[in-house]
Amino acid sequence: MTNLLRAIRHNGKAAAGLFILLLFLLMALVPGLIAPGDPARITPDTSLGISGQHILGTTAFGQDIWVQVVHGARPALLIAVVSGLFATVLSVLIGVSAAYLGGVWDDVLNLFTDVVLVIPTLPLVVVIAGYFAHHSISVMIIALVVTGWSYGARQLRSQALSLRNRDFLEAAKVRGERRSYIIVFELLPNMTSLIVANFLGAALYSILTASGLEFLGLGDVNTYDWGTMLYWAQNQSALQTGGYVWAAVPGLCIALLGTAFALLNNAFDEISNPALRPVRRLRVAA
Amino acid sequence: MRFLLRRLGFFVLTLWAALTINFAIPHLLPGSPVTAMMARYHGRLNGAALQAVESALGIDTHQSLFGQYLSYLKNCATFNFGTSVANFPTPVTTIVGTAIPWTLGLVGVTTVLAFLIGTAIGSIAAWKRGGKLDSVLPPLFVVGTGLPYFWVAIMLIMVFGEVNPWLPTAFGSDNTVTTGWNSDFIGSVLQHAILPAAAILVTSIGTWVLTMRNTMVTTLAEDYVRMARAKGLPGRRIMVDYAARNSILPNLTGFAMSLGFVVSGAVLVEYVFSYPGVGYQLVQAVDNEDFPVMQCLFLVITVAVLLSVLLADIITALLDPRTRSAR
């Protein structure tokens, strides 16, 4: 763990990603302190521009955009982290067992992973959401987990395969350790950085897909998530009526959060595969 | 040959899985889509329409579940997808058929372009590793992969359609020109495609740049590249014929595997630009609770992706002698 932290500190991309993520985490933890007010409150001050009273102006319903943006961080992070976490658990379970069990199990699980991987996810999620009359966060998280685990499972499987015949695992087998012990205490610790990278990738996928769904009106339109804000902005033709801030800022937040996950993910790729690190740093280290 | 047969088997299996998912979703979810539609259309739906919906979804209360499944498969094989509910009695195939060329033109062409350009940039970045290009572009493209497709589309509309009204921001062509093979229509179509194509390009190109760069960095460390350098071959030749040529295969496999994600993003881009393609129609169908159209569109999108994956496999088999040797 200390190695990971040191690696993050020495990687510019990771540090930038972590900084953005912490900023949003702060917003999600204490939105009331940063932007006091009720994001849903409808007032007669509709479509105001940027001013001292309304930092980012107001929506066509007279809601304060800044308050909505800050309060939107919590549901966005919640969806990203929870579905990213569950998808990663599923990836580890399926990918690592495929590699470790081998034989027929590997063939079956690998085929299953590939099938899920190539079926286009968003149309599938749209169709699933279409059949539900009431859209809720939990339905969305389930749909995201079911469709989001396959890429990670594939990557984890190939890394586990390359570790499978290493000496330290053979040694554990000779010692007479149980299979579950070997997987949990010998194999998984050596895959930490790839598992973390996978979590970040799954979280990135979740935040982008979830906001896309909400933008289409397939989320819970009564919460104040960034995707939902964009749905209402599109619904009220914000672009055509000059409400540029309303259409730009929520998307910018999604993009920033997505970028934070993408930067961290890329940095962990570099950490787990030293060959990809920038050349200059290698020379300094040598 | 064995490689291709295996991939063909995979294609058939995945197709079957997609068909089954499509059948299972309306059957497994709580509530009947037919009653949901009856409630929505308040009795404006006559018996014939209802029956059409039931047969399209494979719901037949007189048959066992397995029997329903079999007749659903038969309907799919004969392209009998029933009639649309929102535009009764237009057959589903007519609606879907008019949408396909638009998507194929926009998403198909743009995806291939993004792959080619991305691969080229990635290999140059890897070749000049540590150079200016390599230190600026990869981080930039990492940021690109974190951008939501639809928001990039909205921003393009804002900048090039609203603030500076330079380009059309909605629909596939002007409705003042007559559809057909005339220069006015083709020009209008191209003009309408610029912004959506740019949105897809900006957000999808990064993946290809990064995977190509990362594969090629590994390839450049191989002995045969060192050998080529030692022989004194010109740098261009080493880059293209030795390194890039051997790195493109993993990138191609990655391309096939990521197509699903790209197509997913394209659905949203089409929606933002009201582009009359498959993705836009899908969202419309979901909004109208037009389940037969929705099902058929999901199948069309999936089959298109599967066919592209198969095509990428065939190209892989042609390029890589190892896959052709009998194992």
Interface residues (C-beta under 8 A of the other chain):
Chain A: K13 L111 D114 V115 L117 V118 I119 P120 T121 L122 P123 L124 V126 V127 I128 A129 G130 Y131 F132 A133 Y151 R154 L204 Y205 L208 T209 S211 G212 F215 L216 G217 L218 L230 Q234 L239 Q240 Y244 A247 A248 G251 L252 I254 A255 L257 G258 T259 A260 F261 A262 L263 N266 D269 N273 A275 L276 P278 V279 R280
Chain B: F10 L13 T14 A17 A18 I21 N22 I25 P26 L29 G31 P33 A36 R129 G130 S135 P139 V142 V143 T145 G146 L147 P148 Y149 F150 W151 I154 M155 I157 M158 G161 E162 V163 L210 N214 V217 T218 A221 A256 M257 L259 G260 F261 V263 S264 G265 V267 L268 Y271 V272 G279 L282 V283 A285 V286 D287 E289 F291 M294 Q295 L297 F298 I301 T302 V305 L306 V309
